[in-house]
Amino acid sequence: MVGHFNNLIHTFEFVLTCNQTLSPQTLFLKNYNSLVRVLNISLDGQLDISLPIAINCNEISQSVNESNQHRRFEFDLAPFHLSSKKNKLTVVGSDAAGLLWPSIENSFTVACVSLYDDVVDEPASNESSCSGTFCCETLIQNTLSNFVYLSSTNIFSNRPSDTCGYAFLVKDGAYSFSSKDLVVFFLLYKNILVKCAQTSSYLSDIDECKELSHDCFEGATCKNFPPGNYTCRCPHGHRGDGRKSGAKCTRKSNIIIIALSVSVSILTLIGGTFYVYWTSKKSKLMKLKEHFFQKNGGLLLQQELVRYSGSAEMTKIFTMEELKEATCYYDIFSCYSQLDISLPIAIDCQNHAKHCLRLKGEERPTMKEVATELEAISIVEKHRWEKVNFSSEETENLLKATPSYSFSVVDDADKRSLHSGSESLSRISLPLNGR
């Protein structure tokens, strides 16, 4: 740790304490005996010191040496301040975090998190790297004199671990991380017995999974990771830490999956039923339209369209709104003056419509019969001799070309007979008063 100081000569604040009981004798800053050790003093105003490591171990571990475990430290080094360019906050551990903040109010906090990763036990992971996997480092604040730093472990509750987290302030370049450091920290601060007979060196890892005394729950998978410890993993579909002394392994609840499956099945059933109902109703509607088309003179309409225009497909089908506009909302007398319709034809059509509406059931004429009678009305109006000047030859040809129809409308009150054609046009008559 590097600190700076200015104008401290002959001042009481620059206090160093030498502990002669240690071997070798050690120099400490101020009254922080055994905590802030002075490593070097340079003439350019730089002081190298050593600060303790903040340690935090999971409660699952029962073998932690409590005298060595301090998760939080607070120091007042004024008038010294830490160099923000030469020092870093470093954290080592599995799912561990370190925090550093000034003691004054309205100041920001520096944090660093080291995460758990399976690839740490690969050979390539032993290289010096502090990029976030089991080790992280970050810059600190400027002119830091009064400050607090601490460590925290097992920050993700869904991945319980009994390893420790370590946070410390270190000079840039003075520390290089290696996965073996996890074993060193673990051995130094957890008071673990090293079985030298099973290892070739002090730093070699022991495969605890090969021992029958490991704490993994029945059915859980034991993995020799991280170095110096092991991890228990529950099988698929289970949750917990996989340890006998911990949360063990319990099967995940399938209530949500069952509820979703039932909901999807019900929605599918409702959708299928609605589709079948809609398809059946549409089919019935099409059959009903076909029936009405046949009954109400649809074939006759097609024949007439083909006869006059040559093709029924070229005919435009008008919408209800277009028909309302063309017929003045179905009011013939209000609209006949705007259209090419004579008043006698309009009156005859109205009387005929009234007569058809009074008839019920089988007595009501079909659309074919109605169309035939309306065509007869049109022919009568077209061949009024007093309005058209034909020669005798043209009249004879017109009468020969006129189609012959015979149509009778029977009413309870009276009887009327309609005849058209060359046989007798003068005999066609319709009452104008609708009776």
Backbone torsions as a table, in degrees:
resi	resn	phi	psi	omega
1	MET	NA	132.5	-176.5
2	VAL	-110.7	132.4	176.4
3	GLY	-129.1	156.9	179.6
4	HIS	-117.5	149.0	176.0
5	PHE	-147.7	149.2	179.8
6	ASN	-138.7	144.7	173.2
7	ASN	55.3	42.4	-179.2
8	LEU	-106.1	4.5	-178.9
9	ILE	-68.9	134.3	178.8
10	HIS	61.4	29.6	174.8
11	THR	-113.2	151.7	-177.3
12	PHE	-71.9	-22.3	-176.3
13	GLU	-69.8	-26.5	179.7
14	PHE	-84.1	86.1	-174.4
15	VAL	-116.2	126.4	174.9
16	LEU	-120.9	138.5	-179.2
17	THR	-118.6	130.4	-179.9
18	CYS	-103.8	121.0	178.3
19	ASN	-93.8	104.0	-176.5
20	GLN	-84.6	-6.1	179.8
21	THR	-80.3	-15.7	179.7
22	LEU	-87.0	157.7	178.7
23	SER	-128.1	110.5	0.1
24	PRO	-75.5	171.1	178.1
25	GLN	-63.2	139.4	-172.7
26	THR	-123.6	141.5	-179.9
27	LEU	-99.6	131.7	-179.9
28	PHE	-120.7	152.8	-179.3
29	LEU	-88.7	134.6	178.3
30	LYS	53.1	-137.1	-178.4
31	ASN	-103.7	16.5	178.2
32	TYR	-82.7	70.7	-177.6
33	ASN	-66.3	126.2	178.6
34	SER	71.1	3.6	179.5
35	LEU	-110.1	-51.5	-178.3
36	VAL	-108.0	94.8	-177.3
37	ARG	-91.9	134.3	179.4
38	VAL	-87.1	125.0	-178.7
39	LEU	-99.4	-36.5	-176.6
40	ASN	-160.4	145.6	174.9
41	ILE	-126.1	121.6	179.6
42	SER	-107.4	155.8	-177.2
43	LEU	-75.2	-13.2	179.1
44	ASP	-86.5	15.8	175.7
45	GLY	85.6	29.1	-179.1
46	GLN	-121.2	135.3	-178.0
47	LEU	-124.6	122.8	177.5
48	ASP	-96.8	124.9	-178.9
49	ILE	-128.5	169.4	177.9
50	SER	-124.0	122.9	178.3
51	LEU	-105.1	152.5	-178.0
52	PRO	-70.0	163.8	178.9
53	ILE	-94.1	129.7	175.5
54	ALA	-82.7	124.1	-174.3
55	ILE	-121.7	135.6	176.4
56	ASN	-138.8	119.1	-178.8
57	CYS	-111.6	151.3	-179.6
58	ASN	-67.4	149.3	-178.4
59	GLU	-68.6	-16.2	179.4
60	ILE	-63.4	-34.8	-179.2
61	SER	-71.7	128.9	179.8
62	GLN	-104.7	-3.9	-175.1
63	SER	-105.4	22.5	-178.1
64	VAL	-77.2	134.9	176.0
65	ASN	-80.2	102.5	-173.2
66	GLU	-61.4	-28.8	-178.6
67	SER	-69.4	-22.8	-179.9
68	ASN	-97.6	-3.8	-174.0
69	GLN	-99.8	110.9	175.4
70	HIS	-134.5	110.9	-174.9
71	ARG	-88.5	-10.2	-175.7
72	ARG	-143.7	135.3	177.3
73	PHE	-132.8	144.2	177.3
74	GLU	-132.5	131.7	-176.5
75	PHE	-133.8	150.3	172.7
76	ASP	-125.2	98.6	-175.6
77	LEU	-98.6	6.2	-179.5
78	ALA	-57.1	141.3	8.7
79	PRO	-84.7	7.6	175.8
80	PHE	-75.9	157.4	171.3
81	HIS	-142.3	149.7	-178.1
82	LEU	-75.5	144.0	178.1
83	SER	-81.3	117.9	-179.6
84	SER	-73.5	-17.4	-179.1
85	LYS	-88.7	-22.4	-173.6
86	LYS	-113.4	-3.5	-177.8
87	ASN	-122.6	154.8	179.0
88	LYS	-140.5	152.6	170.5
89	LEU	-91.1	124.5	-176.4
90	THR	-122.4	139.7	179.8
91	VAL	-128.0	133.8	177.7
92	VAL	-126.8	132.2	178.4
93	GLY	150.6	176.3	179.1
94	SER	-100.4	116.5	-176.1
95	ASP	53.8	49.5	-178.4
96	ALA	-114.5	157.6	-179.3
97	ALA	-138.8	151.3	175.1
98	GLY	-129.8	140.4	-178.7
99	LEU	-125.6	144.4	177.9
100	LEU	-141.0	126.1	178.9
101	TRP	-148.6	151.2	177.0
102	PRO	-70.1	155.5	179.8
103	SER	-75.9	-18.4	-179.3
104	ILE	-77.1	160.5	-179.0
105	GLU	-79.4	166.3	176.8
106	ASN	56.2	44.1	177.8
107	SER	-126.1	155.7	-176.8
108	PHE	-93.1	159.7	-176.2
109	THR	-109.0	141.3	174.6
110	VAL	-101.6	133.5	-178.4
111	ALA	-132.4	153.8	178.6
112	CYS	-147.2	137.0	-176.1
113	VAL	-126.7	130.0	173.6
114	SER	-108.7	129.1	-171.1
115	LEU	-105.1	163.8	177.1
116	TYR	-85.2	139.5	178.2
117	ASP	-153.7	135.2	-178.6
118	ASP	-66.2	-27.0	-173.5
119	VAL	-71.6	-4.5	-178.2
120	VAL	-66.2	-23.6	-178.5
121	ASP	-89.5	6.8	174.0
122	GLU	-79.3	156.7	-178.6
123	PRO	-60.2	-36.1	-177.0
124	ALA	-67.7	-19.2	-176.1
125	SER	-78.6	-7.8	179.0
126	ASN	-77.4	-9.2	179.0
127	GLU	-68.3	156.7	-178.6
128	SER	-69.3	111.6	179.0
129	SER	-155.8	131.2	178.8
130	CYS	-129.4	67.9	-171.7
131	SER	-110.8	10.5	177.3
132	GLY	124.9	-19.3	178.1
133	THR	-95.3	105.3	-177.6
134	PHE	65.9	-1.7	176.7
135	CYS	-159.2	137.1	175.5
136	CYS	-144.3	155.5	178.0
137	GLU	-145.6	149.7	-178.4
138	THR	-151.2	159.9	178.8
139	LEU	-73.1	160.6	-178.7
140	ILE	-111.4	175.2	-178.9
141	GLN	-72.8	164.6	178.1
142	ASN	-80.0	150.2	174.0
143	THR	43.6	57.1	-177.5
144	LEU	-92.0	114.4	179.2
145	SER	-114.6	-53.4	176.4
146	ASN	-99.4	117.5	-172.5
147	PHE	-151.6	162.7	177.8
148	VAL	-132.8	138.7	173.3
149	TYR	-139.8	148.7	-177.8
150	LEU	-148.7	169.7	177.5
151	SER	-125.5	154.2	178.3
152	SER	-143.9	146.4	-179.5
153	THR	-130.3	167.4	-179.1
154	ASN	53.5	49.6	-176.8
155	ILE	-74.8	-13.7	175.4
156	PHE	-111.6	110.0	-173.6
157	SER	-68.3	-20.5	-178.5
158	ASN	-81.2	-4.0	176.1
159	ARG	-128.5	72.2	-176.9
160	PRO	-64.1	142.2	179.9
161	SER	-147.0	149.7	179.3
162	ASP	-104.9	18.9	175.3
163	THR	-83.2	173.5	-177.9
164	CYS	-109.0	159.6	174.3
165	GLY	-113.5	140.0	-175.5
166	TYR	-127.9	127.3	177.7
167	ALA	-125.0	134.6	-178.9
168	PHE	-155.7	156.8	175.2
169	LEU	-97.8	131.3	-173.9
170	VAL	-143.4	149.8	177.7
171	LYS	-68.0	139.6	-178.3
172	ASP	-60.3	124.5	-179.7
173	GLY	91.3	-8.2	-178.3
174	ALA	-84.1	-14.7	-178.4
175	TYR	-132.7	131.8	175.1
176	SER	-122.6	125.3	-174.2
177	PHE	-78.3	145.7	170.6
178	SER	-143.4	149.8	-179.8
179	SER	-62.0	-22.2	176.9
180	LYS	-68.2	-21.4	178.5
181	ASP	-63.2	-27.7	177.9
182	LEU	-62.9	-38.2	178.3
183	VAL	-69.2	-41.1	-178.8
184	VAL	-62.7	-50.2	179.1
185	PHE	-60.0	-41.6	-177.3
186	PHE	-62.8	-41.3	-178.3
187	LEU	-73.6	-36.7	-176.5
188	LEU	-72.3	-35.2	-170.3
189	TYR	-111.0	-1.5	178.5
190	LYS	-117.6	1.3	172.4
191	ASN	59.4	41.3	-178.3
192	ILE	-85.2	139.7	178.1
193	LEU	-78.6	123.9	179.8
194	VAL	-92.2	127.5	179.0
195	LYS	-92.1	92.2	-173.9
196	CYS	-65.1	-26.8	-177.4
197	ALA	-67.0	-22.7	-177.2
198	GLN	-97.8	-1.7	-176.2
199	THR	-128.4	155.2	179.3
200	SER	-88.5	-17.6	179.5
201	SER	-152.7	170.6	-177.0
202	TYR	-65.4	-33.0	-175.3
203	LEU	-90.7	-3.9	-179.9
204	SER	-70.1	143.7	-177.0
205	ASP	-84.4	151.9	177.8
206	ILE	-107.1	134.8	178.3
207	ASP	-84.6	92.8	-178.4
208	GLU	-66.6	-21.9	-177.9
209	CYS	-68.8	-20.9	178.5
210	LYS	-78.6	-13.7	179.1
211	GLU	-88.3	138.5	-179.7
212	LEU	-72.0	-12.6	-176.5
213	SER	-89.1	7.0	-179.9
214	HIS	-67.2	160.7	-169.0
215	ASP	-94.5	13.0	-177.8
216	CYS	-72.0	138.6	-179.1
217	PHE	-70.9	155.5	-180.0
218	GLU	-62.3	127.5	-177.6
219	GLY	96.7	-18.4	178.7
220	ALA	-80.9	153.3	179.3
221	THR	-96.1	129.4	179.2
222	CYS	-95.7	130.2	178.7
223	LYS	-127.3	130.9	-178.4
224	ASN	-76.9	77.3	-174.6
225	PHE	-165.4	140.0	-1.2
226	PRO	-76.4	174.8	-179.7
227	PRO	-55.9	133.4	-178.0
228	GLY	89.1	-1.7	-178.6
229	ASN	-154.7	-175.2	177.8
230	TYR	-142.5	161.6	-177.2
231	THR	-123.1	138.0	176.8
232	CYS	-107.8	128.2	-177.8
233	ARG	-119.8	131.6	179.0
234	CYS	-75.4	152.3	178.5
235	PRO	-68.1	168.2	-178.7
236	HIS	-61.6	136.9	-178.3
237	GLY	89.5	2.6	178.9
238	HIS	-122.6	163.9	177.9
239	ARG	-138.6	161.6	-177.1
240	GLY	128.3	178.7	-179.5
241	ASP	-89.4	-5.4	176.4
242	GLY	76.5	9.8	-177.3
243	ARG	-106.9	145.5	178.3
244	LYS	-64.2	-38.2	-178.7
245	SER	-87.3	1.1	-178.3
246	GLY	-113.9	-135.2	-177.3
247	ALA	-84.1	-2.4	179.5
248	LYS	57.7	-152.0	178.3
249	CYS	-129.4	122.8	177.7
250	THR	-123.3	144.8	-178.5
251	ARG	-68.7	137.4	178.1
252	LYS	-68.5	146.0	-179.3
253	SER	-70.4	135.4	179.2
254	ASN	-100.6	13.2	-177.1
255	ILE	-62.5	-43.1	-178.2
256	ILE	-64.7	-43.0	-179.9
257	ILE	-63.9	-43.0	179.2
258	ILE	-63.9	-43.3	179.8
259	ALA	-62.0	-42.2	178.7
260	LEU	-65.2	-40.6	179.8
261	SER	-63.4	-44.3	178.9
262	VAL	-64.0	-41.7	-179.7
263	SER	-62.6	-45.0	179.6
264	VAL	-64.0	-39.6	179.3
265	SER	-63.9	-43.7	179.7
266	ILE	-63.9	-44.5	179.2
267	LEU	-62.9	-39.6	178.0
268	THR	-64.5	-41.7	178.8
269	LEU	-63.6	-45.2	179.2
270	ILE	-63.0	-44.3	179.5
271	GLY	-63.1	-42.1	178.4
272	GLY	-64.8	-41.5	178.0
273	THR	-62.9	-44.6	178.9
274	PHE	-62.5	-38.9	-179.8
275	TYR	-66.1	-43.7	178.7
276	VAL	-63.2	-43.1	178.8
277	TYR	-62.2	-44.7	-178.2
278	TRP	-65.9	-40.0	179.0
279	THR	-65.6	-42.6	179.0
280	SER	-64.5	-42.8	179.8
281	LYS	-64.9	-39.4	178.9
282	LYS	-65.3	-39.4	178.3
283	SER	-64.6	-42.7	177.7
284	LYS	-63.5	-39.0	179.6
285	LEU	-64.8	-39.4	178.2
286	MET	-65.2	-41.1	177.5
287	LYS	-65.3	-39.0	178.7
288	LEU	-65.5	-40.1	177.1
289	LYS	-63.4	-40.5	178.2
290	GLU	-63.6	-39.8	178.5
291	HIS	-64.0	-46.4	178.7
292	PHE	-65.2	-34.5	178.7
293	PHE	-63.8	-43.5	178.6
294	GLN	-68.4	-40.4	-175.4
295	LYS	-72.9	-37.1	-172.6
296	ASN	-97.9	27.7	171.3
297	GLY	83.9	27.1	179.0
298	GLY	-65.2	-40.4	178.3
299	LEU	-65.2	-39.0	177.0
300	LEU	-62.3	-40.6	178.1
301	LEU	-61.3	-43.9	178.7
302	GLN	-62.8	-41.6	179.0
303	GLN	-62.2	-42.5	179.9
304	GLU	-66.7	-39.9	179.6
305	LEU	-64.5	-40.9	178.4
306	VAL	-66.2	-37.5	-177.9
307	ARG	-68.3	-38.0	-176.0
308	TYR	-90.2	-38.8	-174.5
309	SER	-109.9	-11.3	178.1
310	GLY	90.3	-17.5	-179.8
311	SER	-155.9	131.6	178.9
312	ALA	-76.8	-20.7	-177.5
313	GLU	-75.4	-19.6	-179.1
314	MET	-83.5	-3.0	-177.0
315	THR	-82.1	138.0	179.6
316	LYS	-84.6	136.1	175.7
317	ILE	-97.9	120.2	-176.7
318	PHE	-87.1	145.0	175.9
319	THR	-81.7	170.9	-179.7
320	MET	-62.7	-39.7	-179.8
321	GLU	-65.1	-38.9	178.6
322	GLU	-67.2	-36.9	177.8
323	LEU	-67.7	-39.1	177.1
324	LYS	-61.2	-42.0	-178.7
325	GLU	-68.9	-36.7	-177.9
326	ALA	-74.4	-28.5	-176.3
327	THR	-108.3	13.2	-178.3
328	CYS	53.8	50.8	-178.5
329	TYR	58.1	47.5	175.1
330	TYR	63.4	25.6	177.1
331	ASP	-105.2	101.2	-173.7
332	ILE	-66.5	-42.5	-174.1
333	PHE	-71.9	-25.9	177.8
334	SER	-81.1	-13.6	-171.5
335	CYS	-118.7	-12.2	-172.5
336	TYR	-66.2	-29.6	-178.8
337	SER	-70.4	-25.0	179.4
338	GLN	-85.0	-18.5	-178.1
339	LEU	-106.9	173.2	179.2
340	ASP	-87.3	61.7	-178.5
341	ILE	-129.9	130.8	177.9
342	SER	-81.5	155.4	-178.8
343	LEU	-62.0	-43.0	179.1
344	PRO	-59.2	-40.9	179.7
345	ILE	-65.2	-40.1	179.5
346	ALA	-62.9	-40.9	179.7
347	ILE	-66.7	-43.1	179.5
348	ASP	-61.6	-41.4	179.5
349	CYS	-65.1	-38.7	179.7
350	GLN	-65.2	-44.8	-179.8
351	ASN	-63.7	-40.1	179.8
352	HIS	-65.1	-39.8	179.1
353	ALA	-65.1	-41.9	177.9
354	LYS	-61.2	-41.6	-179.0
355	HIS	-64.0	-40.1	-179.5
356	CYS	-67.3	-34.4	-178.7
357	LEU	-70.1	-26.9	-179.5
358	ARG	-76.8	-21.6	-178.6
359	LEU	-81.8	145.1	-177.0
360	LYS	-123.3	150.8	171.3
361	GLY	60.5	-132.1	-175.7
362	GLU	-69.6	-21.3	179.9
363	GLU	-70.7	-23.5	-178.5
364	ARG	-70.4	131.6	-178.4
365	PRO	-69.9	156.8	177.0
366	THR	-78.3	168.6	179.4
367	MET	-64.6	-30.0	177.7
368	LYS	-64.8	-44.0	178.8
369	GLU	-66.2	-39.4	178.4
370	VAL	-64.8	-43.5	179.3
371	ALA	-62.3	-38.4	178.8
372	THR	-63.4	-43.4	-179.5
373	GLU	-67.8	-39.9	178.1
374	LEU	-64.9	-36.7	176.9
375	GLU	-66.1	-36.4	177.2
376	ALA	-63.7	-38.8	177.4
377	ILE	-62.3	-42.1	-179.9
378	SER	-64.3	-38.9	-179.1
379	ILE	-66.9	-39.7	179.2
380	VAL	-60.0	-44.1	-178.8
381	GLU	-67.7	-35.2	-176.5
382	LYS	-70.4	-29.2	-173.1
383	HIS	-107.7	30.5	173.4
384	ARG	-74.4	120.0	-170.3
385	TRP	-70.9	-26.1	-176.8
386	GLU	-75.7	-13.8	-179.0
387	LYS	-104.5	-15.5	-177.3
388	VAL	-122.1	132.4	179.6
389	ASN	-100.5	98.5	177.1
390	PHE	-109.6	152.4	171.2
391	SER	-80.4	168.4	-178.5
392	SER	-63.5	-35.1	-179.9
393	GLU	-70.0	-40.8	179.2
394	GLU	-66.6	-37.5	179.3
395	THR	-64.3	-41.7	-179.6
396	GLU	-64.5	-42.7	179.2
397	ASN	-65.9	-38.2	-179.9
398	LEU	-64.2	-40.7	179.8
399	LEU	-67.6	-34.8	178.5
400	LYS	-69.1	-32.3	-178.0
401	ALA	-82.5	-10.9	-177.4
402	THR	-75.8	127.7	178.3
403	PRO	-68.6	150.5	-179.4
404	SER	-96.7	132.6	177.5
405	TYR	-134.7	153.1	173.2
406	SER	-140.9	121.7	-173.8
407	PHE	-142.8	130.5	-179.6
408	SER	-121.7	134.3	175.1
409	VAL	-114.9	121.0	-175.5
410	VAL	-104.6	128.7	177.2
411	ASP	-122.5	160.3	179.5
412	ASP	-67.7	-30.9	-174.4
413	ALA	-82.4	-46.0	-178.2
414	ASP	-149.2	179.2	-178.5
415	LYS	-127.9	138.6	178.2
416	ARG	-130.4	146.4	-179.4
417	SER	-129.4	135.0	-179.4
418	LEU	-115.5	134.5	176.1
419	HIS	-135.3	140.2	176.6
420	SER	-140.6	160.4	179.2
421	GLY	122.5	-173.7	-178.0
422	SER	-70.3	-15.8	-177.9
423	GLU	-67.7	-49.7	-177.9
424	SER	-164.9	104.4	173.8
425	LEU	-88.5	-27.5	-176.5
426	SER	-70.5	-16.2	-177.9
427	ARG	-83.5	-8.1	-179.2
428	ILE	-77.6	125.7	177.8
429	SER	-151.9	141.7	176.2
430	LEU	-130.3	137.4	177.6
431	PRO	-66.7	140.8	-179.1
432	LEU	-91.6	-11.0	-178.9
433	ASN	-97.3	5.3	176.5
434	GLY	78.0	9.5	-179.1
435	ARG	-108.3	NA	NA
